[in-house]
């Protein structure tokens, strides 16, 4: 029983990780407030959670802020890119009804494909930036290759990213619950789970 509550015990380790995730979640929400910094925030959160999993973390707040600053340029580039894609998809979807009925299915298919590409990119690009120091072209190419090579794991990671969102829109109660959880630990916890799966891929390289 004594060992359970010691510094190496399960309760202490679990409590420490929960506290670290709470801190990271707060930092993430604050640094996301200027929307242009969302990419850097996603990258920093991925970097900090991967360090936690590998036992390499020092102070998680410092780890987060260091990753946020050092990856700002690259992450912001992709954040702007994905933002433009998402805005174009939304605008075209709103006006797709004006297209002739014969062409409408093709328009919706193209918009859906663009949306999926953006979603996959946002899920996998930022953790790659957090892990590897490559240029824009190499980052895009290698991320695509890793997704294709590790299809099953990539699909599982994508499910971790989108299932909570799908569940949240099923009912107002689940929406309120998801907002409450997200405000305290949700974003950091989901990124931690994705990082667990991503590291099983990254460690091979």
N, C-alpha and C positions, 0 to 999 in steps of 0.2 A: 504494500500500500504506500509505503514511504517513497519507493522508486517511482510510483505513478505520478507523484507531485514534485519530483526532483527536476532539476534543470534538463535532464535527459529524458524525463518521463513524457508519456503520451499527452497528458493534460496540458503540461507547460508548453510543449511544442505546438500542439493544436491551437492553444490560446494565443501564442505568439504569431502564428501564421494568420489567424483571424484578425488580430490587431494590425498586422502589416497590410493585409488586404483592405481593411477599413481606411488606413492612411492613404494607400494608393488610390482608392476609389475617390476620396476627397480631392486629392491632387489632380486626378483625371478630370473630374467635373469642373474644377476651377480653371484648369488649363484648356478646357474645351470651350469656355465661354466666348472668346473671340473665335468665330467659326473657322477662320483661316488656319487655326492651330490644331484642329481636330486630328489631322494626319500625324503631327508630331506627338500629340497626346497618345494616340493609338500605338505608335512606335515605342514611346517611353514605357507605356504600361506593359507591352510585350517584353521589352528588355528587362524590366524589373521583376516580372513574374518568372521569367526564365532563370534569372539569377537566384531567385528564391528556391526554385525546384532543384537547381544544381548545388545549392548550399553555398553559393558564392556571394550572397548579398552582404553588404556592410550595413549601412543605414539605408533603408528602402526609399526614403524621401530623397536622399542625395543621389542614389542610383537612378531614380526616376528623373530628377531634374537634369542630371548629367546627360542621360540618353535623350531627353527632350531637346536640349540645346545642341548637342553634337550631331543629331540627325535632322535638325530643323529644315535645312534647305531641301534635302532629298524628299523628306516626308511631305513637305508643303507642296512641292511640285506635283506629287501624285494626288494630294488632297484637292488641288485645283483641277487636275485632270478628271478625277472621278466626280467632282462637283459639277463640272461642265457637262459630263455625260449624263448625270442624273437629272439635271435641269432640262437638258434637251429631250430626254426620254419623257419627262413629265409634261413638257409643253406640247410635244408631238402627240402624246396620248390624249391630252385635252382637246386637241383639234382633229384627232383621227376620225371622229364622227362625220367630218365634212368630206372625207374621201369617199369615192364611189364604192358601193357595196361589194363589187367584184374585187377591188384591190384592198379592201379593209382587212381581210385575214392576213395578207402578206405584211401589211403595215404593223398590225399587232404582233405578228411573229418577229419582225425585225426589232420592234421596241422591246419585246420580251427578251430577245437574245442579247440586246445591248444592256438591259437591266441585269441579266444574269452575269454577264462579263464584268460589269461594274461591281456587283456584289462579291464575286469570286476574287476580283482584284483587291478590293478593300479588306477582305478576310485574310489574304495571304501575303500581299506586298509589304505591309507594315511590319509584321514579324520578321520577314526576310531582311528588311533594312536594319532592324534591331540586332540581327545576328551577324550579318555579313557586311563588309565594307566594299561595295561595288558601285559602278556608275549606273546611270539610268537604264541604258540599253541592256547591260549584263543582268541587272536586277530583274527587269521585265522578262528576259529570255529564261533565266535560271528558275524564276518562280513558276513560269509556265511549264518548264520541263519537269520540275519537282511535282507539280500537281498531276501531270499526266503519268509520271512514273509511279507515283504512290496514290493511285486513284481511290482505293478503298479508304485509306486514312484521310485523304483530302475530303472525301465525301462526308466522313464522320465529323471532321473539323467544321465543315460547312453546316452540318446539322446542329452542332453545338452553338453555332452563331445565329442560326435563323429560327430554330424551334422555340426558344423563349419568346421571340417576337410574335410568332404565329399563335402561341398559347395566349399571349397577352391580349390579342384582338378578338379572342373567342367570346369574352364577356366583360362587362364593365368591372365586375369584381376582380377578375384576373388582371385587368389593366391597372386598377388601383394597387393591387398587391405587387405587381411587377415594378411600378413606379416607386413604391415604398422600398422594395428590396434594392432596386437600382441606385436609389439615393444614398444608401449606406454601404453596400458591398457588391452589388450585382455586376457592374462592369468589370471590376477587378477579378471577381470569382470566375466569370465566364472566360476572361482572358487567361487566367491561371489554368483552367481546364484545357483550353486550346493550346496553350504553351506546352502542357504535358504531352499532347499528341504530336505537336510540331517538333519537339526536341527528339522524339523517337525517329524522326526523319532527318533532322539537321545533324544529329550526332554521327550519321553515316558518312558525312562529308567534312 
